[in-house]
């Protein structure tokens, strides 16, 4: 296999949190385990009302992703 080809990390779990504090705690736990993490936040419509609320998506990866140097 060529060294230029990177194998993508497998997503082990996807977790959704209501606050950044909870997401940060999950990220710290993933770091202790030596796994990778992908984090995003998004706005979703609350079910009881038409109000937008922020939620945090933390994906636990099988390995730490590497950044492209380009």
N, C-alpha and C positions, 0 to 999 in steps of 0.2 A: 504494500500500500504506500502511496506517495505521502511524504511529510506535509505537503500543501493541503491535504484533505483533512479537515477537522471533523471528528465525530460529534454530532449534536448530543447534548446532555438529555437524558430521558426525564420527563416530568413524573415525579413520584406521587405528588399530591398537589391539589389546588385548594387553598384556604382563603376564605373571605372574612375580613374583620371590619367592624364598625368604626374603629378609631385607629389613628396612627400609632398610639401607644401600644395597643394590642399587636399591631403588625410588627413594631420594633421588637417586642418581646419574642415573637415567633422567629424573626430574623436572627436574633441572638442565639436562640436554641438551635437553629439550623447551623449556625456558625460553629457551635460547640461540637456538633456531629461531623463537621468537615464536609458538609454537602453544599451544593450550589443553591442559589435563590434568585428568583426573578420577581420584581415588585412593580405593581402599577396601582394607580388609584383611578376611580371612575365615579361619575355621578349617575345615580339611578333614581327612578321615580318610586317614592314610598307608596306601598300598597293602599294604605288607609286614606291618603290624600294625594294631591298632584304635586306635592313638594319634592324637590330634588335633595337627595342626601348623598354624602360621600361615603364610599366604601373602598377598602384596601384589599387587593388581591395579591397573595403571596404564594408563588409556585415553588415547591421544593424540587430541586433537580438532583440527579444522580451524581453530578460532578460540578465543579465550579466552572462557569463559562469563561472563555477568554475573549478579550476585546481584539478586534481587527486593528492592525497597526496602520492601515491605509488612511 
